[in-house]
Amino acid sequence: MLMFEGEITHIKVPPNKAEYERDLEIWIDETSNEFEITLDLNTFQKNGFQVGDKLTIKIEKQADFDSLARDFFKENQ
């Protein structure tokens, strides 16, 4: 699991999606990178996101090894 602290640096409206979505640009100090995520408008409004808000981003990697093994053997038949 990875955890990063970030800050919303910019909020924008995707072209032709003003009534449905908002894009958030988030700066991650630890990696010196900025990334963008798109949220549906209800989630955006419910959480009241604003420029300057601090966020904790948690990334979990889960692997289904049984599925990977089945796919591997299926491809090699």
mmCIF file of the C-alpha atoms, coordinates in Angstrom:
data_MODEL
# 
_entry.id   MODEL 
# 
loop_
_atom_site.group_PDB 
_atom_site.id 
_atom_site.type_symbol 
_atom_site.label_atom_id 
_atom_site.label_alt_id 
_atom_site.label_comp_id 
_atom_site.label_asym_id 
_atom_site.label_entity_id 
_atom_site.label_seq_id 
_atom_site.pdbx_PDB_ins_code 
_atom_site.Cartn_x 
_atom_site.Cartn_y 
_atom_site.Cartn_z 
_atom_site.occupancy 
_atom_site.B_iso_or_equiv 
_atom_site.pdbx_formal_charge 
_atom_site.auth_seq_id 
_atom_site.auth_comp_id 
_atom_site.auth_asym_id 
_atom_site.auth_atom_id 
_atom_site.pdbx_PDB_model_num 
ATOM 1  C CA . MET A 1 1  ? 0.000   0.000   0.000   1.00 0.00 ? 1  MET A CA 1 
ATOM 2  C CA . LEU A 1 2  ? 1.200   3.504   -0.831  1.00 0.00 ? 2  LEU A CA 1 
ATOM 3  C CA . MET A 1 3  ? 0.068   6.660   0.936   1.00 0.00 ? 3  MET A CA 1 
ATOM 4  C CA . PHE A 1 4  ? 0.706   10.188  -0.281  1.00 0.00 ? 4  PHE A CA 1 
ATOM 5  C CA . GLU A 1 5  ? -0.201  13.623  0.995   1.00 0.00 ? 5  GLU A CA 1 
ATOM 6  C CA . GLY A 1 6  ? -1.419  15.971  -1.699  1.00 0.00 ? 6  GLY A CA 1 
ATOM 7  C CA . GLU A 1 7  ? -2.950  19.374  -2.252  1.00 0.00 ? 7  GLU A CA 1 
ATOM 8  C CA . ILE A 1 8  ? -5.587  20.422  -4.756  1.00 0.00 ? 8  ILE A CA 1 
ATOM 9  C CA . THR A 1 9  ? -3.930  23.024  -6.975  1.00 0.00 ? 9  THR A CA 1 
ATOM 10 C CA . HIS A 1 10 ? -6.545  23.504  -9.682  1.00 0.00 ? 10 HIS A CA 1 
ATOM 11 C CA . ILE A 1 11 ? -10.169 22.648  -10.353 1.00 0.00 ? 11 ILE A CA 1 
ATOM 12 C CA . LYS A 1 12 ? -11.541 22.732  -13.871 1.00 0.00 ? 12 LYS A CA 1 
ATOM 13 C CA . VAL A 1 13 ? -14.623 21.796  -15.818 1.00 0.00 ? 13 VAL A CA 1 
ATOM 14 C CA . PRO A 1 14 ? -14.067 19.201  -18.552 1.00 0.00 ? 14 PRO A CA 1 
ATOM 15 C CA . PRO A 1 15 ? -15.208 20.382  -21.995 1.00 0.00 ? 15 PRO A CA 1 
ATOM 16 C CA . ASN A 1 16 ? -18.870 19.519  -22.665 1.00 0.00 ? 16 ASN A CA 1 
ATOM 17 C CA . LYS A 1 17 ? -19.234 17.892  -19.221 1.00 0.00 ? 17 LYS A CA 1 
ATOM 18 C CA . ALA A 1 18 ? -19.996 20.914  -17.008 1.00 0.00 ? 18 ALA A CA 1 
ATOM 19 C CA . GLU A 1 19 ? -23.170 19.410  -15.578 1.00 0.00 ? 19 GLU A CA 1 
ATOM 20 C CA . TYR A 1 20 ? -21.575 16.003  -14.921 1.00 0.00 ? 20 TYR A CA 1 
ATOM 21 C CA . GLU A 1 21 ? -17.901 16.180  -13.895 1.00 0.00 ? 21 GLU A CA 1 
ATOM 22 C CA . ARG A 1 22 ? -15.045 18.190  -12.394 1.00 0.00 ? 22 ARG A CA 1 
ATOM 23 C CA . ASP A 1 23 ? -11.308 17.659  -12.838 1.00 0.00 ? 23 ASP A CA 1 
ATOM 24 C CA . LEU A 1 24 ? -9.003  18.065  -9.836  1.00 0.00 ? 24 LEU A CA 1 
ATOM 25 C CA . GLU A 1 25 ? -5.277  18.624  -10.230 1.00 0.00 ? 25 GLU A CA 1 
ATOM 26 C CA . ILE A 1 26 ? -3.405  17.387  -7.165  1.00 0.00 ? 26 ILE A CA 1 
ATOM 27 C CA . TRP A 1 27 ? 0.234   18.136  -6.335  1.00 0.00 ? 27 TRP A CA 1 
ATOM 28 C CA . ILE A 1 28 ? 2.178   15.408  -4.500  1.00 0.00 ? 28 ILE A CA 1 
ATOM 29 C CA . ASP A 1 29 ? 5.262   16.817  -2.728  1.00 0.00 ? 29 ASP A CA 1 
ATOM 30 C CA . GLU A 1 30 ? 6.849   13.401  -2.137  1.00 0.00 ? 30 GLU A CA 1 
ATOM 31 C CA . THR A 1 31 ? 7.054   12.674  -5.866  1.00 0.00 ? 31 THR A CA 1 
ATOM 32 C CA . SER A 1 32 ? 7.170   16.263  -7.153  1.00 0.00 ? 32 SER A CA 1 
ATOM 33 C CA . ASN A 1 33 ? 4.391   15.365  -9.563  1.00 0.00 ? 33 ASN A CA 1 
ATOM 34 C CA . GLU A 1 34 ? 0.944   16.610  -10.273 1.00 0.00 ? 34 GLU A CA 1 
ATOM 35 C CA . PHE A 1 35 ? -1.857  14.354  -11.423 1.00 0.00 ? 35 PHE A CA 1 
ATOM 36 C CA . GLU A 1 36 ? -5.428  14.870  -12.465 1.00 0.00 ? 36 GLU A CA 1 
ATOM 37 C CA . ILE A 1 37 ? -8.518  12.932  -11.479 1.00 0.00 ? 37 ILE A CA 1 
ATOM 38 C CA . THR A 1 38 ? -12.068 13.335  -12.722 1.00 0.00 ? 38 THR A CA 1 
ATOM 39 C CA . LEU A 1 39 ? -14.955 13.133  -10.266 1.00 0.00 ? 39 LEU A CA 1 
ATOM 40 C CA . ASP A 1 40 ? -18.665 13.059  -10.932 1.00 0.00 ? 40 ASP A CA 1 
ATOM 41 C CA . LEU A 1 41 ? -20.337 16.317  -9.946  1.00 0.00 ? 41 LEU A CA 1 
ATOM 42 C CA . ASN A 1 42 ? -22.279 14.788  -7.014  1.00 0.00 ? 42 ASN A CA 1 
ATOM 43 C CA . THR A 1 43 ? -19.093 13.463  -5.372  1.00 0.00 ? 43 THR A CA 1 
ATOM 44 C CA . PHE A 1 44 ? -17.339 16.768  -5.990  1.00 0.00 ? 44 PHE A CA 1 
ATOM 45 C CA . GLN A 1 45 ? -20.156 18.811  -4.427  1.00 0.00 ? 45 GLN A CA 1 
ATOM 46 C CA . LYS A 1 46 ? -20.761 16.369  -1.548  1.00 0.00 ? 46 LYS A CA 1 
ATOM 47 C CA . ASN A 1 47 ? -17.119 16.692  -0.439  1.00 0.00 ? 47 ASN A CA 1 
ATOM 48 C CA . GLY A 1 48 ? -16.874 20.431  -1.080  1.00 0.00 ? 48 GLY A CA 1 
ATOM 49 C CA . PHE A 1 49 ? -13.443 20.216  -2.716  1.00 0.00 ? 49 PHE A CA 1 
ATOM 50 C CA . GLN A 1 50 ? -11.601 23.542  -3.061  1.00 0.00 ? 50 GLN A CA 1 
ATOM 51 C CA . VAL A 1 51 ? -8.184  24.678  -4.232  1.00 0.00 ? 51 VAL A CA 1 
ATOM 52 C CA . GLY A 1 52 ? -5.776  24.406  -1.304  1.00 0.00 ? 52 GLY A CA 1 
ATOM 53 C CA . ASP A 1 53 ? -7.501  21.427  0.319   1.00 0.00 ? 53 ASP A CA 1 
ATOM 54 C CA . LYS A 1 54 ? -5.105  18.781  1.625   1.00 0.00 ? 54 LYS A CA 1 
ATOM 55 C CA . LEU A 1 55 ? -5.783  15.163  0.703   1.00 0.00 ? 55 LEU A CA 1 
ATOM 56 C CA . THR A 1 56 ? -4.425  11.796  1.703   1.00 0.00 ? 56 THR A CA 1 
ATOM 57 C CA . ILE A 1 57 ? -4.225  9.415   -1.239  1.00 0.00 ? 57 ILE A CA 1 
ATOM 58 C CA . LYS A 1 58 ? -4.090  5.703   -0.526  1.00 0.00 ? 58 LYS A CA 1 
ATOM 59 C CA . ILE A 1 59 ? -3.217  3.255   -3.297  1.00 0.00 ? 59 ILE A CA 1 
ATOM 60 C CA . GLU A 1 60 ? -3.723  -0.435  -2.712  1.00 0.00 ? 60 GLU A CA 1 
ATOM 61 C CA . LYS A 1 61 ? -2.480  -3.015  -5.150  1.00 0.00 ? 61 LYS A CA 1 
ATOM 62 C CA . GLN A 1 62 ? -4.342  -6.284  -5.033  1.00 0.00 ? 62 GLN A CA 1 
ATOM 63 C CA . ALA A 1 63 ? -3.474  -9.274  -7.168  1.00 0.00 ? 63 ALA A CA 1 
ATOM 64 C CA . ASP A 1 64 ? -5.504  -12.386 -7.845  1.00 0.00 ? 64 ASP A CA 1 
ATOM 65 C CA . PHE A 1 65 ? -2.726  -14.947 -8.344  1.00 0.00 ? 65 PHE A CA 1 
ATOM 66 C CA . ASP A 1 66 ? -5.156  -17.745 -9.175  1.00 0.00 ? 66 ASP A CA 1 
ATOM 67 C CA . SER A 1 67 ? -6.560  -15.683 -12.028 1.00 0.00 ? 67 SER A CA 1 
ATOM 68 C CA . LEU A 1 68 ? -3.069  -14.732 -13.209 1.00 0.00 ? 68 LEU A CA 1 
ATOM 69 C CA . ALA A 1 69 ? -2.023  -18.386 -13.248 1.00 0.00 ? 69 ALA A CA 1 
ATOM 70 C CA . ARG A 1 70 ? -5.137  -19.440 -15.193 1.00 0.00 ? 70 ARG A CA 1 
ATOM 71 C CA . ASP A 1 71 ? -4.548  -16.688 -17.757 1.00 0.00 ? 71 ASP A CA 1 
ATOM 72 C CA . PHE A 1 72 ? -0.875  -17.619 -18.067 1.00 0.00 ? 72 PHE A CA 1 
ATOM 73 C CA . PHE A 1 73 ? -1.590  -21.293 -18.726 1.00 0.00 ? 73 PHE A CA 1 
ATOM 74 C CA . LYS A 1 74 ? -4.480  -20.476 -21.049 1.00 0.00 ? 74 LYS A CA 1 
ATOM 75 C CA . GLU A 1 75 ? -2.222  -18.270 -23.223 1.00 0.00 ? 75 GLU A CA 1 
ATOM 76 C CA . ASN A 1 76 ? 0.511   -20.897 -23.383 1.00 0.00 ? 76 ASN A CA 1 
ATOM 77 C CA . GLN A 1 77 ? -1.677  -23.779 -24.577 1.00 0.00 ? 77 GLN A CA 1 
# 
